[in-house]
């Protein structure tokens, strides 16, 4: 069975993030932009809340068009990323395995900013990630924007890269 890499405070808060909605208030935007120096990110990743919200809608549209259902939370999107990164195709997963898949997805998307690094696969083919640097302490809404921006980047580079968009 896949053993979790040390769970950090960000991952523990992930479930709480799933219920928050993104806002574009000026105060949040200023706070988040003021703290971007804490985050080593890919130059092509967007953290402006209004742009993240717009691009997030495109991800939700993709899910609705592909699967006939529009996610209302981040969890199904992260589960899909986790299944994709596991690379073992569609299967029935236990509750514990679904938690592992959420962890795989979170590590994968945050690896774009060097928060995690893939250590390798275990004997069952499950990826193991190493936490390379601490995730900055941000308020929940900024954490949500950070995670959404990384998920958007994942879809742009891993899913839509071969499509004509």
Z-matrix of the N, CA and C atoms (Angstrom, degrees):
N
C 1 1.464
C 2 1.516 1 109.65
N 3 1.280 2 116.16 1 144.77
C 4 1.453 3 123.19 2 -179.49
C 5 1.514 4 110.21 3 -64.77
N 6 1.293 5 116.59 4 126.63
C 7 1.467 6 121.28 5 178.95
C 8 1.517 7 108.91 6 -97.13
N 9 1.302 8 116.60 7 131.67
C 10 1.455 9 120.16 8 179.89
C 11 1.512 10 111.43 9 -65.28
N 12 1.307 11 114.79 10 139.38
C 13 1.455 12 120.61 11 165.71
C 14 1.521 13 104.27 12 -71.35
N 15 1.293 14 118.43 13 158.49
C 16 1.462 15 121.37 14 -177.61
C 17 1.518 16 110.53 15 -48.16
N 18 1.315 17 116.13 16 124.83
C 19 1.462 18 120.77 17 178.40
C 20 1.517 19 108.66 18 -80.24
N 21 1.319 20 115.49 19 132.73
C 22 1.456 21 118.25 20 178.83
C 23 1.520 22 109.61 21 -104.10
N 24 1.290 23 115.97 22 176.90
C 25 1.463 24 120.99 23 -176.91
C 26 1.514 25 111.52 24 -60.19
N 27 1.319 26 116.97 25 -34.61
C 28 1.466 27 119.32 26 -179.91
C 29 1.522 28 110.80 27 -62.49
N 30 1.320 29 117.18 28 -46.32
C 31 1.461 30 119.87 29 -179.08
C 32 1.518 31 110.81 30 -64.79
N 33 1.321 32 117.70 31 -39.05
C 34 1.459 33 120.60 32 178.61
C 35 1.525 34 111.21 33 -62.88
N 36 1.322 35 116.72 34 -30.66
C 37 1.456 36 120.36 35 179.27
C 38 1.524 37 112.59 36 -84.30
N 39 1.330 38 117.39 37 -9.06
C 40 1.454 39 121.37 38 -177.11
C 41 1.519 40 111.72 39 -53.88
N 42 1.316 41 117.19 40 -45.60
C 43 1.458 42 119.12 41 -179.13
C 44 1.523 43 111.40 42 -62.01
N 45 1.327 44 117.09 43 -36.31
C 46 1.454 45 120.24 44 176.45
C 47 1.513 46 111.97 45 -65.87
N 48 1.326 47 116.72 46 -32.87
C 49 1.458 48 120.85 47 -179.95
C 50 1.515 49 112.50 48 -65.70
N 51 1.305 50 116.60 49 -28.26
C 52 1.446 51 120.33 50 -174.22
C 53 1.524 52 113.11 51 -63.89
N 54 1.323 53 117.30 52 -19.24
C 55 1.453 54 119.58 53 -177.65
C 56 1.521 55 113.15 54 -98.48
N 57 1.333 56 117.79 55 -8.90
C 58 1.449 57 120.25 56 -179.26
C 59 1.522 58 111.10 57 -86.86
N 60 1.296 59 116.77 58 146.00
C 61 1.459 60 122.25 59 175.95
C 62 1.525 61 108.19 60 -102.30
N 63 1.324 62 114.59 61 145.69
C 64 1.460 63 119.90 62 -179.92
C 65 1.530 64 109.41 63 -70.40
N 66 1.319 65 116.43 64 141.90
C 67 1.456 66 120.30 65 174.89
C 68 1.517 67 108.10 66 -124.26
N 69 1.292 68 115.43 67 160.96
C 70 1.461 69 119.49 68 -179.52
C 71 1.519 70 110.78 69 -118.65
N 72 1.306 71 116.87 70 29.22
C 73 1.457 72 119.47 71 -178.22
C 74 1.521 73 110.50 72 -62.19
N 75 1.296 74 115.51 73 149.03
C 76 1.460 75 121.46 74 -179.38
C 77 1.518 76 111.13 75 -61.01
N 78 1.324 77 117.82 76 -39.55
C 79 1.466 78 120.36 77 -179.00
C 80 1.531 79 111.00 78 -62.53
N 81 1.320 80 117.16 79 -44.72
C 82 1.464 81 120.49 80 179.18
C 83 1.517 82 110.17 81 -64.45
N 84 1.317 83 116.53 82 -44.67
C 85 1.462 84 120.83 83 179.81
C 86 1.527 85 110.39 84 -58.42
N 87 1.319 86 117.92 85 -47.54
C 88 1.465 87 120.91 86 -179.37
C 89 1.524 88 111.63 87 -64.15
N 90 1.335 89 116.74 88 -42.21
C 91 1.456 90 119.33 89 179.32
C 92 1.525 91 110.69 90 -62.05
N 93 1.335 92 115.68 91 -47.03
C 94 1.455 93 119.44 92 -176.51
C 95 1.525 94 111.23 93 -64.60
N 96 1.311 95 117.30 94 -46.86
C 97 1.464 96 120.98 95 179.71
C 98 1.527 97 110.16 96 -62.12
N 99 1.331 98 117.48 97 -38.14
C 100 1.462 99 121.21 98 179.97
C 101 1.521 100 112.11 99 -64.90
N 102 1.334 101 117.35 100 -23.94
C 103 1.463 102 120.95 101 -177.65
C 104 1.521 103 113.93 102 -104.23
N 105 1.315 104 117.60 103 7.83
C 106 1.465 105 120.15 104 179.92
C 107 1.519 106 112.46 105 -63.19
N 108 1.326 107 118.34 106 -25.40
C 109 1.461 108 120.28 107 178.86
C 110 1.525 109 111.75 108 -62.04
N 111 1.338 110 117.31 109 -17.93
C 112 1.456 111 121.10 110 178.92
C 113 1.530 112 112.04 111 -78.89
N 114 1.325 113 116.47 112 -12.03
C 115 1.454 114 121.01 113 -172.38
C 116 1.518 115 109.92 114 -116.16
N 117 1.330 116 116.18 115 124.28
C 118 1.456 117 120.65 116 172.21
C 119 1.524 118 105.76 117 -87.51
N 120 1.328 119 117.43 118 110.84
C 121 1.450 120 119.69 119 -175.01
C 122 1.517 121 111.24 120 -128.80
N 123 1.319 122 114.33 121 160.52
C 124 1.452 123 121.64 122 176.31
C 125 1.521 124 108.22 123 -64.52
N 126 1.343 125 118.74 124 134.10
C 127 1.463 126 120.70 125 -176.71
C 128 1.520 127 113.86 126 -59.82
N 129 1.316 128 117.77 127 -20.59
C 130 1.460 129 120.19 128 -177.92
C 131 1.517 130 112.78 129 -92.14
N 132 1.313 131 116.79 130 5.79
C 133 1.445 132 121.32 131 -179.32
C 134 1.529 133 108.71 132 -92.40
N 135 1.306 134 116.01 133 135.64
C 136 1.459 135 121.84 134 -176.35
C 137 1.523 136 109.91 135 -103.67
N 138 1.346 137 115.90 136 131.72
C 139 1.458 138 120.57 137 179.10
C 140 1.530 139 112.52 138 -116.51
N 141 1.308 140 118.20 139 0.68
C 142 1.461 141 121.94 140 177.06
C 143 1.530 142 107.53 141 -65.16
N 144 1.349 143 118.27 142 120.00
C 145 1.464 144 120.14 143 -174.28
C 146 1.527 145 115.01 144 -52.94
N 147 1.327 146 118.34 145 -41.43
C 148 1.462 147 118.71 146 -178.53
C 149 1.527 148 111.47 147 -68.02
N 150 1.328 149 117.92 148 -34.91
C 151 1.470 150 120.54 149 177.68
C 152 1.523 151 111.08 150 -73.80
N 153 1.322 152 116.73 151 -37.80
C 154 1.467 153 119.87 152 176.14
C 155 1.523 154 108.94 153 -61.60
N 156 1.314 155 117.03 154 -43.73
C 157 1.465 156 121.02 155 179.72
C 158 1.528 157 110.49 156 -60.89
N 159 1.320 158 116.96 157 -43.67
C 160 1.471 159 121.42 158 179.74
C 161 1.532 160 111.17 159 -63.72
N 162 1.321 161 116.48 160 -46.39
C 163 1.466 162 119.72 161 -179.05
C 164 1.534 163 111.06 162 -71.61
N 165 1.325 164 117.28 163 -30.41
C 166 1.458 165 120.73 164 176.71
C 167 1.528 166 109.80 165 -63.02
N 168 1.317 167 116.35 166 -39.07
C 169 1.465 168 120.58 167 177.31
C 170 1.522 169 110.85 168 -60.26
N 171 1.337 170 117.41 169 -35.34
C 172 1.468 171 120.79 170 177.28
C 173 1.530 172 110.50 171 -65.97
N 174 1.331 173 117.25 172 -37.40
C 175 1.469 174 120.92 173 177.05
C 176 1.528 175 109.33 174 -65.27
N 177 1.325 176 116.41 175 -43.91
C 178 1.464 177 119.95 176 178.58
C 179 1.529 178 110.93 177 -63.69
N 180 1.333 179 117.24 178 -39.15
C 181 1.473 180 121.44 179 175.78
C 182 1.524 181 110.70 180 -60.32
N 183 1.340 182 116.15 181 -42.31
C 184 1.462 183 120.78 182 178.56
C 185 1.526 184 110.20 183 -58.89
N 186 1.330 185 117.18 184 -44.99
C 187 1.463 186 120.73 185 179.50
C 188 1.524 187 110.72 186 -63.67
N 189 1.316 188 116.34 187 -43.61
C 190 1.463 189 119.81 188 -179.37
C 191 1.524 190 110.67 189 -63.30
N 192 1.319 191 117.34 190 -43.04
C 193 1.463 192 121.18 191 -179.91
C 194 1.527 193 112.12 192 -70.85
N 195 1.316 194 117.82 193 -33.76
C 196 1.462 195 121.84 194 -176.90
C 197 1.523 196 113.41 195 -83.60
N 198 1.335 197 116.79 196 -36.55
C 199 1.454 198 120.46 197 -171.72
C 200 1.526 199 113.89 198 -120.36
N 201 1.336 200 116.71 199 -1.37
C 202 1.459 201 119.87 200 178.55
C 203 1.507 202 114.89 201 75.55
N 204 1.319 203 117.01 202 9.21
C 205 1.465 204 120.90 203 -179.87
C 206 1.514 205 109.13 204 -144.67
N 207 1.327 206 115.75 205 136.69
C 208 1.459 207 122.01 206 179.98
C 209 1.525 208 108.97 207 -97.00
N 210 1.333 209 117.94 208 118.15
C 211 1.470 210 119.59 209 -179.85
C 212 1.527 211 111.65 210 -63.24
N 213 1.313 212 115.40 211 142.12
C 214 1.464 213 120.38 212 175.90
C 215 1.522 214 110.75 213 -102.54
N 216 1.337 215 116.52 214 -7.37
C 217 1.465 216 122.30 215 179.98
C 218 1.526 217 108.94 216 -134.72
N 219 1.306 218 115.79 217 169.33
C 220 1.459 219 121.92 218 178.31
C 221 1.524 220 112.35 219 -77.72
N 222 1.313 221 117.54 220 -24.94
C 223 1.461 222 121.85 221 -172.71
C 224 1.530 223 113.77 222 -54.08
N 225 1.344 224 120.82 223 -49.15
C 226 1.470 225 118.51 224 -179.46
C 227 1.524 226 112.92 225 -63.55
N 228 1.308 227 116.53 226 -31.60
C 229 1.465 228 120.35 227 178.21
C 230 1.527 229 109.45 228 -68.64
N 231 1.323 230 116.40 229 -44.88
C 232 1.462 231 120.05 230 177.18
C 233 1.530 232 111.41 231 -64.64
N 234 1.324 233 117.44 232 -37.46
C 235 1.465 234 119.55 233 177.42
C 236 1.523 235 110.71 234 -61.98
N 237 1.326 236 117.12 235 -43.15
C 238 1.469 237 120.53 236 178.18
C 239 1.529 238 110.83 237 -61.50
N 240 1.317 239 116.80 238 -43.11
C 241 1.470 240 120.64 239 177.64
C 242 1.528 241 109.63 240 -62.22
N 243 1.324 242 117.17 241 -43.11
C 244 1.458 243 120.89 242 179.02
C 245 1.517 244 112.43 243 -61.40
N 246 1.329 245 116.90 244 -43.73
C 247 1.469 246 120.92 245 177.89
C 248 1.523 247 109.93 246 -63.39
N 249 1.326 248 116.26 247 -42.78
C 250 1.467 249 120.66 248 178.71
C 251 1.526 250 111.13 249 -61.21
N 252 1.323 251 116.70 250 -43.96
C 253 1.465 252 120.72 251 -178.62
C 254 1.528 253 111.89 252 -71.68
N 255 1.321 254 116.94 253 -30.20
C 256 1.458 255 120.12 254 175.72
C 257 1.526 256 109.68 255 -65.50
N 258 1.333 257 116.10 256 -37.27
C 259 1.463 258 120.78 257 174.24
C 260 1.515 259 115.39 258 72.78
N 261 1.307 260 117.92 259 21.26
C 262 1.460 261 120.54 260 -179.49
C 263 1.521 262 112.12 261 -108.18
N 264 1.325 263 117.24 262 12.13
C 265 1.456 264 120.93 263 177.73
C 266 1.513 265 113.32 264 74.84
N 267 1.326 266 114.23 265 -174.89
C 268 1.466 267 121.33 266 -179.16
C 269 1.522 268 109.64 267 -69.05
N 270 1.302 269 116.22 268 135.93
C 271 1.458 270 122.03 269 178.23
C 272 1.520 271 108.14 270 -156.27
N 273 1.297 272 116.15 271 166.55
C 274 1.464 273 120.64 272 172.44
C 275 1.527 274 106.69 273 -86.48
N 276 1.327 275 115.65 274 125.52
C 277 1.463 276 120.51 275 -177.93
C 278 1.519 277 109.78 276 -112.51
N 279 1.315 278 115.59 277 141.99
C 280 1.460 279 120.92 278 175.18
C 281 1.527 280 108.65 279 -72.33
N 282 1.321 281 115.66 280 169.40
C 283 1.467 282 120.45 281 177.47
C 284 1.528 283 110.21 282 -58.98
N 285 1.323 284 117.03 283 -42.50
C 286 1.469 285 121.19 284 179.38
C 287 1.530 286 111.10 285 -64.51
N 288 1.328 287 116.64 286 -40.85
C 289 1.463 288 120.02 287 178.11
C 290 1.527 289 110.80 288 -65.53
N 291 1.329 290 117.42 289 -36.33
C 292 1.466 291 120.21 290 177.52
C 293 1.529 292 110.34 291 -64.42
N 294 1.323 293 117.34 292 -38.10
C 295 1.460 294 120.62 293 175.28
C 296 1.531 295 110.01 294 -63.67
N 297 1.329 296 115.91 295 -40.58
C 298 1.466 297 120.35 296 177.05
C 299 1.530 298 110.62 297 -62.74
N 300 1.337 299 116.83 298 -40.35
C 301 1.465 300 120.95 299 179.25
C 302 1.532 301 111.08 300 -65.19
N 303 1.332 302 116.92 301 -38.37
C 304 1.469 303 120.20 302 175.29
C 305 1.525 304 109.97 303 -61.79
N 306 1.319 305 116.02 304 -40.76
C 307 1.460 306 120.55 305 179.24
C 308 1.537 307 110.82 306 -65.66
N 309 1.327 308 116.74 307 -44.38
C 310 1.467 309 121.05 308 177.83
C 311 1.521 310 109.99 309 -57.71
N 312 1.322 311 116.28 310 -46.61
C 313 1.469 312 120.61 311 -178.85
C 314 1.523 313 111.55 312 -63.66
N 315 1.314 314 116.11 313 -44.33
C 316 1.464 315 120.22 314 -179.65
C 317 1.530 316 110.43 315 -61.65
N 318 1.320 317 116.08 316 -44.89
C 319 1.469 318 119.73 317 178.73
C 320 1.522 319 111.07 318 -64.19
N 321 1.324 320 116.70 319 -42.97
C 322 1.468 321 120.40 320 -179.00
C 323 1.525 322 110.71 321 -59.79
N 324 1.328 323 117.19 322 -51.89
C 325 1.461 324 118.43 323 -175.57
C 326 1.528 325 111.15 324 -67.76
N 327 1.330 326 117.33 325 -35.63
C 328 1.467 327 119.42 326 179.15
C 329 1.526 328 112.38 327 -77.82
N 330 1.319 329 116.79 328 -9.83
C 331 1.471 330 119.56 329 175.41
C 332 1.530 331 111.03 330 -69.03
N 333 1.328 332 117.70 331 -20.56
C 334 1.466 333 120.24 332 177.62
C 335 1.527 334 111.63 333 -63.67
N 336 1.301 335 116.70 334 -24.63
C 337 1.461 336 121.19 335 177.44
C 338 1.526 337 111.58 336 -108.42
N 339 1.302 338 116.07 337 19.60
C 340 1.469 339 122.98 338 176.11
C 341 1.521 340 114.22 339 61.90
N 342 1.333 341 117.49 340 28.93
C 343 1.463 342 119.78 341 172.42
C 344 1.525 343 109.98 342 -78.75
N 345 1.329 344 116.29 343 -32.19
C 346 1.461 345 122.14 344 179.58
C 347 1.520 346 109.94 345 -131.40
N 348 1.343 347 113.88 346 155.46
C 349 1.467 348 120.58 347 176.06
C 350 1.528 349 106.72 348 -135.20
N 351 1.328 350 115.28 349 135.93
C 352 1.453 351 120.49 350 178.42
C 353 1.517 352 109.60 351 -68.58
N 354 1.335 353 116.23 352 123.05
C 355 1.462 354 121.37 353 177.68
C 356 1.517 355 110.76 354 -85.11
N 357 1.307 356 117.09 355 -34.50
C 358 1.455 357 121.92 356 -177.84
C 359 1.514 358 110.48 357 148.50
N 360 1.322 359 115.18 358 -169.76
C 361 1.455 360 121.64 359 -177.95
C 362 1.527 361 109.38 360 -110.14
N 363 1.340 362 115.74 361 147.77
C 364 1.455 363 118.50 362 175.03
C 365 1.531 364 109.27 363 -84.00
N 366 1.332 365 117.18 364 -175.55
C 367 1.469 366 121.51 365 -176.11
C 368 1.522 367 112.79 366 -64.56
N 369 1.332 368 117.64 367 -19.96
C 370 1.467 369 121.37 368 178.28
C 371 1.521 370 112.28 369 -96.43
N 372 1.331 371 116.48 370 1.96
C 373 1.459 372 120.71 371 177.44
C 374 1.518 373 115.08 372 88.07
N 375 1.324 374 117.22 373 10.46
C 376 1.459 375 120.46 374 179.50
C 377 1.532 376 109.19 375 -86.38
N 378 1.337 377 117.24 376 132.29
C 379 1.470 378 119.77 377 -179.63
C 380 1.524 379 112.49 378 -70.69
N 381 1.314 380 114.81 379 146.35
C 382 1.461 381 122.41 380 175.20
C 383 1.525 382 107.70 381 -119.66
N 384 1.312 383 115.45 382 134.31
C 385 1.456 384 122.25 383 -175.96
C 386 1.519 385 110.32 384 -116.24
N 387 1.306 386 115.11 385 146.08
C 388 1.463 387 121.54 386 175.22
C 389 1.523 388 108.29 387 -108.63
N 390 1.328 389 115.79 388 132.08
C 391 1.464 390 120.13 389 175.05
C 392 1.527 391 107.72 390 -76.58
N 393 1.327 392 116.29 391 113.80
C 394 1.464 393 122.08 392 -173.59
C 395 1.518 394 111.55 393 -89.37
N 396 1.319 395 116.89 394 -40.65
C 397 1.464 396 121.01 395 179.64
C 398 1.517 397 108.85 396 -143.69
N 399 1.310 398 114.73 397 152.87
C 400 1.450 399 120.24 398 179.60
C 401 1.514 400 111.80 399 -68.19
N 402 1.297 401 115.40 400 144.17
C 403 1.465 402 121.01 401 175.91
C 404 1.516 403 106.93 402 -82.85
N 405 1.342 404 116.98 403 132.16
C 406 1.465 405 118.72 404 -176.73
C 407 1.524 406 111.64 405 -58.60
N 408 1.303 407 114.25 406 147.07
C 409 1.450 408 120.40 407 177.59
C 410 1.522 409 107.89 408 -76.52
N 411 1.321 410 115.57 409 109.87
C 412 1.459 411 121.99 410 -178.78
C 413 1.520 412 109.02 411 -126.49
N 414 1.319 413 117.24 412 153.38
C 415 1.466 414 119.25 413 172.62
C 416 1.538 415 109.95 414 -60.25
N 417 1.320 416 117.04 415 158.65
C 418 1.461 417 122.31 416 -174.86
C 419 1.526 418 113.50 417 -53.62
N 420 1.311 419 117.55 418 -43.56
C 421 1.471 420 119.19 419 -177.56
C 422 1.522 421 111.25 420 -65.20
N 423 1.322 422 117.36 421 -36.91
C 424 1.460 423 120.61 422 177.42
C 425 1.526 424 110.82 423 -71.06
N 426 1.347 425 116.96 424 -34.25
C 427 1.457 426 120.04 425 174.87
C 428 1.526 427 110.41 426 -63.12
N 429 1.330 428 115.62 427 -39.87
C 430 1.459 429 120.29 428 178.17
C 431 1.526 430 110.49 429 -63.15
N 432 1.317 431 117.41 430 -43.64
C 433 1.466 432 121.16 431 178.31
C 434 1.522 433 109.86 432 -62.86
N 435 1.311 434 116.62 433 -43.54
C 436 1.461 435 121.31 434 178.73
C 437 1.525 436 110.78 435 -58.44
N 438 1.320 437 116.93 436 -48.99
C 439 1.454 438 120.89 437 -178.80
C 440 1.533 439 111.21 438 -66.24
N 441 1.314 440 117.44 439 -43.40
C 442 1.466 441 120.29 440 178.61
C 443 1.525 442 111.13 441 -61.94
N 444 1.324 443 117.33 442 -41.50
C 445 1.470 444 120.27 443 178.94
C 446 1.526 445 110.44 444 -60.54
N 447 1.315 446 117.22 445 -39.11
C 448 1.464 447 121.46 446 179.20
C 449 1.537 448 111.18 447 -70.81
N 450 1.321 449 116.89 448 -37.84
C 451 1.469 450 120.37 449 176.90
C 452 1.529 451 109.46 450 -65.33
N 453 1.322 452 116.87 451 -42.87
C 454 1.473 453 120.90 452 177.27
C 455 1.515 454 109.56 453 -58.68
N 456 1.323 455 117.01 454 -44.50
C 457 1.463 456 120.89 455 179.28
C 458 1.533 457 110.22 456 -61.89
N 459 1.310 458 117.19 457 -39.93
C 460 1.471 459 121.11 458 177.28
C 461 1.529 460 109.67 459 -57.77
N 462 1.320 461 116.81 460 -49.79
C 463 1.462 462 119.56 461 -178.20
C 464 1.528 463 111.49 462 -64.35
N 465 1.310 464 117.03 463 -38.94
C 466 1.469 465 119.87 464 178.98
C 467 1.524 466 111.87 465 -64.89
N 468 1.321 467 117.12 466 -37.50
C 469 1.466 468 120.03 467 -174.76
C 470 1.528 469 113.54 468 -94.58
N 471 1.321 470 117.92 469 -29.49
C 472 1.463 471 120.78 470 -174.28
C 473 1.526 472 114.03 471 -105.84
N 474 1.316 473 117.71 472 -28.84
C 475 1.450 474 121.04 473 -174.24
C 476 1.530 475 111.49 474 -107.54
N 477 1.324 476 116.60 475 -51.56
C 478 1.457 477 120.47 476 -175.90
C 479 1.523 478 113.72 477 -87.65
N 480 1.309 479 117.86 478 -6.14
C 481 1.475 480 121.09 479 -174.10
C 482 1.522 481 112.69 480 -58.13
N 483 1.323 482 117.46 481 -33.39
C 484 1.469 483 121.07 482 -177.97
C 485 1.523 484 113.16 483 -97.94
N 486 1.317 485 116.88 484 2.96
C 487 1.456 486 120.40 485 179.20
C 488 1.514 487 109.88 486 -99.70
N 489 1.309 488 115.85 487 160.55
C 490 1.469 489 121.26 488 177.17
C 491 1.516 490 109.25 489 -90.54
N 492 1.335 491 116.58 490 93.39
C 493 1.481 492 121.21 491 177.57
C 494 1.488 493 109.17 492 -116.47
